[in-house]
Amino acid sequence: MDFSVGDKVLYANRGAGTIIGVEYQELVDGFEDYYVIETRSQRLTLRIPMRMMEELGVRLVMHRDELPRVWDTLSDTPQSLPDDFKGRQEQIKQKLRTGHPLDIVKAVRDLSCRELQAYLTKADSKLLAQSRELLVDEVALVLDKENVEAEQ
């Protein structure tokens, strides 16, 4: 997928941001084109090789019309998470790696429900915070609001 300056994107490993430029840089093994992405919540400037965007799961943020589906998914009956730590962690991490908005929402929903029903481990709490941050980042970009407003 080709992106343009000004496109709002989500990079599941770092959050949502805007493509602010394209750079052509010389490296040891030749030249490479990079998208320059400024993230919202982490206040980072990332340079991602154009050829790696799809492989890294960078995608355009969801369209505003998709928000009702996100809210519906958030209020759906949560999926039962495995009781074993490794299985639970892998299931949530797999959802986050896809970077798909509905998978991120499901991770937030399922971990939030588990938090109400049982103890969250430190790792679970960290994944819940990461999931929420990704969701809030994306919703804020979609609505063109600050993260605090989007979180509410």
C-alpha positions as CSV (number, residue, x, y, z in Angstrom):
1,M,0.0,0.0,0.0
2,D,1.3,3.4,-0.9
3,F,0.9,6.2,1.7
4,S,1.1,9.9,1.4
5,V,2.2,12.8,3.5
6,G,-0.7,13.7,5.8
7,D,-2.1,10.1,6.0
8,K,-3.1,9.0,9.5
9,V,-1.7,5.6,10.3
10,L,-1.5,3.0,13.1
11,Y,1.7,1.1,13.7
12,A,0.7,-1.5,16.3
13,N,4.2,-1.5,17.9
14,R,4.3,2.3,18.5
15,G,0.8,3.7,18.2
16,A,-1.1,6.1,15.9
17,G,0.5,8.9,14.1
18,T,0.7,11.0,10.9
19,I,3.0,10.7,8.0
20,I,4.8,14.0,8.0
21,G,7.3,13.4,5.3
22,V,9.3,11.1,3.0
23,E,13.1,10.9,3.2
24,Y,15.7,9.3,0.9
25,Q,18.7,8.3,2.9
26,E,22.0,6.7,2.1
27,L,23.0,3.6,4.0
28,V,26.0,1.4,4.0
29,D,24.3,-1.0,1.5
30,G,22.7,1.7,-0.7
31,F,19.8,4.2,-0.7
32,E,16.4,3.7,0.9
33,D,13.1,5.6,1.0
34,Y,11.5,6.2,4.4
35,Y,8.2,7.4,5.6
36,V,8.6,9.8,8.5
37,I,5.8,9.3,11.0
38,E,5.1,11.4,14.1
39,T,3.3,9.5,16.8
40,R,0.8,11.2,19.0
41,S,1.0,9.7,22.5
42,Q,4.7,8.8,22.6
43,R,5.8,12.0,20.8
44,L,8.2,10.0,18.7
45,T,9.4,10.6,15.2
46,L,9.8,7.3,13.4
47,R,11.5,6.5,10.1
48,I,10.2,3.4,8.6
49,P,11.5,2.0,5.3
50,M,8.7,2.1,2.6
51,R,9.4,-1.5,1.7
52,M,8.7,-2.6,5.4
53,M,5.4,-0.8,6.0
54,E,3.1,-3.8,5.2
55,E,5.4,-6.3,6.9
56,L,5.4,-4.2,10.1
57,G,1.6,-3.9,9.9
58,V,1.4,-0.2,9.4
59,R,-2.1,0.7,8.1
60,L,-4.4,3.6,7.6
61,V,-6.4,4.4,10.7
62,M,-10.0,3.2,10.6
63,H,-12.6,5.4,8.9
64,R,-15.0,7.4,11.1
65,D,-17.9,5.2,9.9
66,E,-16.2,2.2,11.6
67,L,-16.5,3.7,15.1
68,P,-20.0,2.4,15.8
69,R,-18.8,-1.2,15.1
70,V,-15.9,-0.6,17.5
71,W,-18.2,0.5,20.2
72,D,-20.5,-2.5,19.6
73,T,-17.6,-4.9,19.8
74,L,-16.4,-3.2,23.0
75,S,-19.8,-3.9,24.6
76,D,-20.1,-7.5,23.2
77,T,-19.8,-10.5,25.5
78,P,-16.1,-10.9,26.2
79,Q,-14.2,-13.9,24.9
80,S,-13.0,-16.2,27.6
81,L,-9.3,-15.9,28.0
82,P,-7.2,-18.9,28.9
83,D,-6.4,-19.3,32.6
84,D,-2.8,-20.2,32.0
85,F,-0.5,-17.2,31.8
86,K,1.3,-18.1,28.6
87,G,-1.8,-18.9,26.7
88,R,-3.5,-15.7,27.8
89,Q,-0.5,-13.6,27.0
90,E,-0.1,-15.1,23.5
91,Q,-3.8,-14.7,22.7
92,I,-3.7,-11.0,23.6
93,K,-0.4,-10.3,21.9
94,Q,-1.6,-12.0,18.7
95,K,-4.6,-9.7,18.6
96,L,-2.4,-6.6,19.1
97,R,0.1,-7.8,16.5
98,T,-2.6,-7.8,13.8
99,G,-3.1,-4.0,14.4
100,H,-6.7,-4.5,13.3
101,P,-9.0,-2.1,15.2
102,L,-11.5,-4.8,16.1
103,D,-8.8,-7.1,17.4
104,I,-7.4,-4.2,19.5
105,V,-10.9,-3.5,20.9
106,K,-11.4,-7.2,21.7
107,A,-8.1,-7.2,23.6
108,V,-9.2,-4.2,25.7
109,R,-12.7,-5.7,26.2
110,D,-11.4,-9.2,27.2
111,L,-8.7,-7.9,29.6
112,S,-11.0,-5.3,31.1
113,C,-13.5,-8.1,31.8
114,R,-10.9,-10.3,33.3
115,E,-9.8,-7.4,35.5
116,L,-13.3,-7.2,37.0
117,Q,-13.5,-11.0,37.5
118,A,-10.0,-12.0,38.5
119,Y,-6.6,-10.7,39.4
120,L,-4.5,-9.2,36.5
121,T,-0.9,-10.1,36.5
122,K,1.6,-7.3,36.0
123,A,2.1,-8.5,32.4
124,D,-1.7,-8.5,31.9
125,S,-2.0,-5.0,33.2
126,K,0.8,-3.8,30.9
127,L,-1.0,-5.4,27.9
128,L,-4.3,-3.8,28.9
129,A,-2.6,-0.4,29.2
130,Q,-0.9,-0.9,25.8
131,S,-4.2,-2.0,24.2
132,R,-6.1,1.0,25.6
133,E,-3.4,3.4,24.4
134,L,-3.5,2.0,20.9
135,L,-7.3,2.3,20.8
136,V,-7.4,5.8,22.3
137,D,-4.6,6.9,19.9
138,E,-6.5,5.7,16.9
139,V,-9.9,7.0,18.0
140,A,-8.3,10.4,18.8
141,L,-6.9,10.6,15.2
142,V,-10.2,9.5,13.7
143,L,-12.2,12.1,15.6
144,D,-9.4,14.7,15.4
145,K,-9.4,15.1,19.2
146,E,-6.9,15.0,22.0
147,N,-6.3,11.6,23.6
148,V,-8.0,12.7,26.8
149,E,-11.2,13.6,25.0
150,A,-11.1,10.4,22.9
151,E,-10.6,8.3,26.0
152,Q,-13.8,9.6,27.5
